[in-house]
Structures are given as structure tokens and as C-alpha cells.
């Protein structure tokens, strides 16, 4: 199963700043779902609700222009978040390497305060055992199932 260099779903930590305080967050996602017509940046964690804007940027390694650079229209409630890349016209190729970046916009009190989180994406096939578990899983179990298998 392909893996990003140095990536581990249990070890990838991103330091973010939210409302002026440092916040550490786990980011288990290093790959997209395997369906080319429905690629996903499956999950990331937002510790607090925020009125700040969120921008998603996806780039292919070696490319000058991003595949997508757009505001995310998902609600920014606390908890596990996700985005379907297909909704933004993103199609991933097998064997290609991509980078994703989420940028949380500046707060109204401090225009220079931005928060970033990012990682690598590599299109990979789901193991059959994971596919079987996902068909039977409750919605709340899905992020854990992906993370346990490195997706």
C-alpha cells in the first residue's frame, strides 16, 4: 500500500493557531479515496467553531498552477470535517503525488493571523477488508476505520 514519505496517520500533527492560542490537531488523512470520479480529502479536525474563512488549495507535485484554490463552503463547526474534491472538479491520477493545504483566514482583530494545515495526497485503492467494513459502518465510525488503515 503506498504511503507518503514520513507519514503516519497516528503521528502527523499540525500546529494551528485559533483565536490567538496554539492548538495541536491530528490529521490522519494522507490520501484520497480511490474513485477518480469521487476523490475526497476525507477528514481533518477543527477544535472550535469559527467565523473565519477556510480556503482549500490542491497542487500536483511539479505543477506551477494549483488544481484548485477555493473557499470551502462547508459549515465550520467543531469536530471532524471533510470535503469531496469532485465537487471542485478535482480528479486524481494513479501514481501522481499531490499536496493539500487548508488556510484558515485571518481573524477580525488581527489581519496577520492565519492558520495552515496540509499534507500529501496519493490516490490508492481501498483494501477489500476496509470496503467491507465501510458498507456496514455507522457514519460516526467511518473516520476511525479510514485512519486505522492509513487512509
N, C-alpha and C positions, 0 to 999 in steps of 0.2 A: 504494500500500500504506500503510495507516495506521501512524503512528508516535507514540510518546509524546513530549510536548514535551521537547526536550533529550536524548532518549535515544539512545544508540548502543551496539550490542552490544559494540563493541570499547573503548568509553570509560567505561562505567559501572563505577565502582569503589566498593566499600563497605569501610569500615574496621571491622574487627571486633576484639574482644579475646578471646584464647583463652589460658587458663591464665596470665593476667596480662600477656601480651605482645600488642602490637598486631600484627594480621595484615591485610594488604590482600588482598582477593579480588575477582576478576572476577565479574560477574553478568550474563551475556548475555541473560537472559530478560526480556522486556518484554511479552510477550503469551502468551495461552494457545493451545492447539491449537484448530482451528476447530469440531470436532464438539461440539454442545451436550450430547450425552449422555456425552461422554468428555473434558471440559475438563481441561487439565493445567497445572500450574506446572512446566514441563519440567525445568529444570536450574539448580542452583546448586552451588558448590564449597565443600566443607568441608576445611580444610587438615589437621586432625588428628582422630584418633578421640577421642570424648568420652563420658563417662558422664552428662553434663549433659542435662537435658530440652530438647526443642525444641517450641515452640508455633507454630502457623500461624494467622494472622488474615487474613481476606479481607473487605474492605469495598467497597461501591459508593459512588462519589463522591456526596456529598449525603445519604447514609443515616446514621441515628443508630446503628442496631444492625448489627454485622458479619454477613455471610452465614454465616461460620463462624469459630469460635475454638476450636481443639482441639489437643491434643498429637498430635504426629506419631509414628506407630508404626514408622516406617522405621528400619532399623539406622543408627547414626550412625558409620559407618566413614569413613575419609578418602577423598576423591575427589568425583566428580560425583554429586549427589543429585537426586532428582525426586519429585514427588507427583502422583497423579491426583486432581484435585479432585472428580470424580464419586464417589469413594469416601467423600467427606464431604458429599455431597448438594448440591454447588455446581453451578449452571447459570448460564452467562454469556449475556447478551443482546447482539445486534449493536448497535453504536452506543453502548453503555454503557461507562463507564470505571470501573475498579476499582483498588484498591491492595492489595498483599500485604505482609505483614510476618512475618518469621521471628524468633523470640526464643529465643536460647539461654539456658537457665536459669542461675541463679547457681551458682557453684562452692561446694563444701562448706566451703572455707576462707574465703570472702568472700561473704556473703549479698547484698551490694550489687552484685556483679559480674554484669551482664547484657550480652549482645551482641545487636545488632539488624542485620538486613539487610532491605531491602524494595525495592519498585518498583511500577511500573504494569502493569496487565494490560488488554489490549484484544482482544476476540475478532476474529479476522481469518481469511480464507480462505487456505489454503496455495496458493502458486503451483503450477501443474501440473508445472513442472520439478522443484520440490522434492519433490512427491509421488512422482514417478517415481524420483528418486534414493533416497528413503527406502525404497521397496519392495525395492531391490537392495542397500541398505547393510548392513554388519555392525553389530551392536549398538554397538560402540565408536565407530563413525563418526557415529552419529545426532546427538549433541550438537553436533559440529562443523558438520554440514550445516544444522541449525537456526540456529546462530549466524551462519554465513556469509550467510544470507538475512535476518537480522534478527529471527528468531523465537527 
